[in-house]
Structures are given as structure tokens and as C-alpha cells.
Amino acid sequence: MTYPHDPIPDLSADRAELFAAAAAEYDRYRPGVPPEAAELLAETLRDLPDPTLLDLGTSTGQVPKALLKALPSLDYIEGVDLSQQMLDQARAALTPVLGGCTLSLVQTSAELYKPLAPLPEEEWWTPDLITCCRAYHWMSGPDVLARTHRIAAPQASLAIMGDGSLWMHEADWTRALRDLVQQFLGAGRRAGALGDCPKPVRPFQEELADSAWSDVAEHRFPVTRSWSPESVLGYLRTTSFAGADLFAERHAAFEEEARALLDNLADGGPLLEETAFTVLLARRRAGAR
Ligand SMILES: C[S@@+](CC[C@H](N)C(=O)[O-])C[C@H]1O[C@@H](n2cnc3c(N)ncnc32)[C@H](O)[C@@H]1O
């Protein structure tokens, strides 16, 4: 299900296009949500009879997929994303693992999102858990926090989560790779057709502290990932800092050089990424406005 059927007033076409271009490879090459983080989210829903999830910036459905595994009793999921191609990919990935859970996918911006209107005799649905994974920095944080406060169930939790990209990671092989990307694209960290990457104006914790969601606990899950040269190249094609479009006709030349560089650094073994997946788990204090 997608809505609205009329054009979305502030849907930025270049932003939707940026993410759409990556949809096909995203599900294959992007790391999922660590099971320990999914368990933490599942715990917030464990005692509810028909738990519901709203996932903002759902992309190919990585968060719903991990949560369905940790909590098979999940009753209803609504996934929101700017990109219809990402949502199509999410439907394909989630349909086989839904079991008894109902899935709705909504093409709109998180800042404008409203729950789907109920059918006659039905009540408005209210999410018990709202998640935003690797996507909050693309959004207007205060608007999203205010909107989710208005629509969430009284006892709901909000989780803002993510891990650094390979661009940020500090290891010999990621530094060498970043240097190579910069030789092709220039020194700044690109963000697709949008120019430079949006930098968080304020730490997410500060935005949460100033919102209704001010009761925040930070959870860090160490993660070690093993990459092959091939999976790194696939991952890069899904990113806003090294997607194929940025290189235009030089993309094949970039991939050839990157493959040679990574083959050399891997020397037949894995390329390791030691990182942490962070979950900011927020609730509202009594009387929060
Ligand atoms: C890096 S992906 C993260 C996807 C997924 N949550 C994950 O953890 O793998 C960011 C997603 O956010 C979506 N997005 C960006 N800005 C958005 C906005 N303002 N409202 C809704 N979705 C947005 C993009 O279309 C993209 O699919």
C-alpha cells in the first residue's frame, strides 16, 4: 500500500532519485541490524498483545526484517520511505518472512508522515515502537521528533540507531579506499547529486533531550564485519559517497583500481571492519509535551 496518491508536496525529487538508484543492490550489500540490537528493540514490545512498528527511512526493510526474527509475534509494520523503488525492494524482502504480521509501505517523507486513515469501525493505529536506522541524519530531526510524539502509543519507545559508514571507518584498507575515492571525486565527502553530505547540526542526543523523547538510554553493540573486495565494491555502489553516478564514465576505471587495491590489501583474507552499532532508545517522561 502506498500513499498519498497525489504528489507529495515537499518530496525532493533529487533526494528520492539518489536513494532509488541504489535500491536493487542495497538489500544484497548493506549490513543488516545486529541481532543483539534487534533483541533490545523486541524487549520493549515483549509484553504487548499485538505489538506494532513504525520504521522511518525503512529503505529495503532491514529493521523490520531483524525485528520479525527477534519477535515473531509482531502484529503490524508500517514502513516509510521517500523512495518507491526502496519500498518495492522492502516488500519483496519482507513478504516471505511476515508470517501473521501485516505490512503497509508508505511513500512519503518522515517529516510529513501521518498514520494511514482507519477504515470505518476501526481506530487510528498508534505505533508501539518507532525506529529510524541510518536515516535520521537525512531528516529534519526536530520535526520528526515532534510528529512521532503526536502519533505514538502512550507507552511507546523511539529508537534512533546506526553505525558509521566505511567512509568514516579508520583502518588501513578504508583509508586507502577513501584516498582513491577522493582522487576520483575530490576531497569532500560527496552525497550523490546533493553535493556534500548533510552534517548533523547538533548531536542526536541533544535533539532528543530538547524533545518530548527526553528519557534516553544509549546502547552500543560492538560489531566485527568481514568484507571481501567484491562485497566492498557492491556496498560502495549503494552509497551516496561512491555510487556509480558520481563517477559517470569513469566508474569502470574506479572499480578496476579499487578492486586491485583491495585485492592487494586483503591478500587472500578478509577485510575487517571493527565498529559499533549504537541505539539511542528514548521514551517520554510523564506529562511530556
Ligand atoms: C541509508 S538508508 C537506511 C535504510 C535502513 N533504515 C537501514 O538501516 O539500512 C536511508 C533511507 O532513508 C530514506 N530517507 C531519506 N530521507 C528521508 C525522509 N526525509 N523521509 C523518509 N525517508 C527518507 C532514503 O530514501 C533511504 O532509503
The ligand as an ORCA input file, in Angstrom:
! r2SCAN-3c Opt
* xyz 0 1
  C      20.926      4.866      4.387
  S      19.270      4.366      4.084
  C      18.908      3.495      5.606
  C      17.959      2.399      5.410
  C      17.630      1.410      6.527
  N      16.884      2.035      7.589
  C      18.873      0.708      7.039
  O      19.169      0.810      8.218
  O      19.542      0.016      6.279
  C      18.363      5.847      4.257
  C      16.925      5.728      3.740
  O      16.207      6.867      4.237
  C      15.336      7.342      3.215
  N      15.104      8.756      3.508
  C      15.976      9.784      3.446
  N      15.390     10.928      3.858
  C      14.106     10.605      4.196
  C      12.989     11.340      4.695
  N      13.078     12.644      4.941
  N      11.825     10.680      4.921
  C      11.714      9.341      4.681
  N      12.740      8.605      4.201
  C      13.923      9.211      3.970
  C      16.091      7.082      1.914
  O      15.221      7.004      0.802
  C      16.809      5.761      2.223
  O      16.053      4.667      1.781
*
